[in-house]
Amino acid sequence: MTELKNIDGHFYPPFHSGWGGFAEELFHHTSRYYCTTQAFLRGLAHDRNFTMSGYQATDLSAGQRDVMAAVLSGEPDPDAAVTVTAIVRAVVRKDPVVEQAWVDRYRAQLEDVRKYETVEPRVGVPVQAPSDVSPLDPFMSIAERLQMAVAVREHHVEVSMHDLAGHLDSPNATLRANLQNAVIQLHNAGYLLRNHPHLTHSEAHAIADEDSI
């Protein structure tokens, strides 16, 4: 069983697995590796001008946090990314606004968020459907074509976040879409991306316990 998110006594539903570590960057503690989340959102929202510079998750207003939780509880898609980028921009400009469009789009999810205000229910971990294709395959195939070193170890996918962000922000729309989908598939399967600066191919082969490039 999985505990819900407890923020100052307010309980939030769990994030959808497809957001992976990006949800932590957006909802909890924005780190210096936010560029990967920024690149992911740029591609998903089709907004090359979006930036997370100056954003801190701790600056979310109470209303914005509710909406962010509602969005992150659902599967990542272009509409979700557009809403997230709008919230981030509001936070960066120190505006606690909650747009009516956000509320209207995520009304059902907001109701789910608000029903947890006074109680702490538990939820089951979703079971992944079996597949003949490893969830690693699409990501590893793209990484190999891009000559990007990757090591899969302890159910983490170790990769240079700097390199990954660059490819997620590629001017090639097909590459961006395929890589975004591969990352979401990894997250849905329970893998987490972990930053490994300056990872080399030889080092990746040496440290991996599942797969490497």
RABELRA-V441010 format. One record per backbone hydrogen bond with DSSP energy under -1.0 kcal/mol. CO is the residue of the C=O (numbers start at 1). NH is the residue of the N-H. If there is no record, write none. Layout:
BEGIN
co: <CO | CO>
nh: <NH | NH>
END
This chain:
BEGIN
co: <2 | 5 | 7 | 10 | 12 | 16 | 17 | 19 | 20 | 21 | 22 | 23 | 24 | 24 | 31 | 33 | 34 | 35 | 36 | 37 | 38 | 39 | 40 | 41 | 42 | 47 | 52 | 56 | 57 | 61 | 62 | 63 | 64 | 65 | 66 | 67 | 68 | 69 | 71 | 72 | 77 | 78 | 79 | 80 | 81 | 82 | 83 | 84 | 85 | 86 | 87 | 88 | 89 | 90 | 91 | 99 | 100 | 101 | 102 | 106 | 107 | 108 | 109 | 110 | 111 | 113 | 114 | 123 | 134 | 136 | 137 | 138 | 139 | 140 | 141 | 142 | 143 | 150 | 151 | 152 | 152 | 153 | 155 | 156 | 157 | 158 | 159 | 160 | 161 | 162 | 163 | 164 | 165 | 167 | 172 | 173 | 174 | 175 | 176 | 177 | 178 | 179 | 180 | 181 | 182 | 183 | 184 | 185 | 186 | 187 | 192 | 194 | 196 | 200 | 201 | 202 | 203 | 204 | 211>
nh: <123 | 12 | 10 | 7 | 5 | 19 | 20 | 22 | 23 | 25 | 26 | 27 | 28 | 29 | 34 | 36 | 38 | 39 | 40 | 41 | 42 | 43 | 44 | 45 | 47 | 50 | 55 | 59 | 60 | 65 | 66 | 67 | 68 | 69 | 70 | 71 | 72 | 73 | 74 | 16 | 81 | 82 | 83 | 84 | 85 | 86 | 87 | 88 | 89 | 90 | 91 | 92 | 93 | 95 | 94 | 103 | 104 | 105 | 106 | 110 | 111 | 112 | 113 | 114 | 115 | 116 | 117 | 2 | 137 | 140 | 141 | 142 | 143 | 144 | 145 | 146 | 148 | 213 | 158 | 209 | 210 | 156 | 192 | 153 | 194 | 151 | 196 | 164 | 165 | 166 | 167 | 168 | 169 | 170 | 176 | 177 | 178 | 179 | 180 | 181 | 182 | 183 | 184 | 185 | 186 | 187 | 188 | 189 | 191 | 190 | 157 | 159 | 199 | 204 | 205 | 206 | 207 | 208 | 152>
END
